[in-house]
């Protein structure tokens, strides 16, 4: 279902890039999300002081809350993973939430966006495993006893590949479903009345989906740091 109106797609059409805009809507709105996050980050660090302002208090509360929750799962050993994990959460949440703004499209409603995020998480999980255990990381895939290796190894490989599908399709399915519901209500009842309850629910969905992706990511990171049993 085509979105009723996309502001930045129309902007690219006026620039003579109509084909690119319609074929890569998720890319355009990913750039928009990146710009939003960069601007908010610059505003957050501008004028930092020992006596924090209201804006600084909000940002410190958000960052410390994400960090404390993550450390409660990974332990102090996983603190160095905070920049990546927090970026994943903030990026996905912002991608989800922009879809509630009229004229905007959530990049996470496109499988290419969610798949790219999932690939980053899964690939970095193995980078962590190799960094912590070296060649012994292969033991995570071999099982507890040698004679079970022919059975356990294929299962483990399939399981790790399935993480990419699980992360990407869960997020994509929920966000695309929300976009379809909004699109139907826009057509049936107009832009002002029927979508309001769904948009309120959409804020909750955006937060939950970002949190689930974030939680699974740090659980994968933690499992890679642990010793094989």
Long-range contacts (C-beta under 8 A, 24 or more apart in sequence): 1-179, 1-180, 1-183, 1-184, 2-183, 3-105, 3-179, 3-183, 4-183, 4-186, 4-187, 4-191, 5-102, 5-103, 6-103, 6-104, 6-105, 7-103, 7-104, 8-32, 8-103, 8-104, 9-105, 25-105, 25-110, 26-105, 26-107, 26-109, 26-110, 26-112, 26-113, 27-107, 29-95, 29-98, 29-104, 29-105, 29-106, 29-107, 30-95, 30-107, 30-113, 32-98, 32-104, 33-91, 33-94, 33-95, 33-98, 33-107, 36-94, 36-98, 37-90, 37-91, 37-94, 66-214, 70-218, 73-215, 73-218, 73-219, 73-222, 74-218, 74-221, 74-222, 74-225, 75-222, 77-225, 78-218, 78-221, 78-222, 78-225, 81-128, 81-218, 81-221, 84-124, 85-214, 85-217, 85-218, 85-221, 88-117, 88-120, 88-121, 88-213, 88-214, 88-217, 89-210, 89-211, 89-213, 89-214, 91-117, 92-117, 92-171, 92-209, 92-210, 92-213, 92-214, 93-206, 93-207, 93-210, 96-175, 96-205, 96-206, 96-207, 96-209, 96-210, 97-203, 97-206, 99-175, 99-178, 99-179, 99-182, 99-202, 99-206, 100-199, 100-202, 100-203, 100-206, 102-191, 105-179, 106-175, 106-179, 108-171, 108-172, 108-175, 108-209, 109-172, 109-175, 109-176, 109-178, 109-179, 110-172, 110-176, 111-168, 111-169, 111-172, 113-172, 114-167, 114-168, 114-169, 114-171, 114-172, 114-175, 115-164, 115-168, 115-172, 117-167, 117-168, 117-171, 117-213, 118-163, 118-164, 118-165, 118-166, 118-167, 118-168, 119-164, 121-163, 121-167, 121-216, 121-217, 121-220, 122-160, 122-163, 122-164, 122-167, 122-220, 124-221, 125-160, 125-163, 125-220, 125-221, 125-223, 125-224, 126-160, 126-224, 128-221, 128-224, 128-225, 129-224, 129-225, 132-224, 132-225, 133-227, 133-228, 136-228, 137-224, 137-228, 139-228, 140-223, 140-224, 140-228, 142-228, 144-229, 163-216, 163-220, 166-216, 167-213, 167-216, 167-217, 170-209, 170-212, 170-213, 171-209, 171-212, 171-213, 174-205, 174-209, 175-205, 175-206, 175-209, 178-202, 178-205
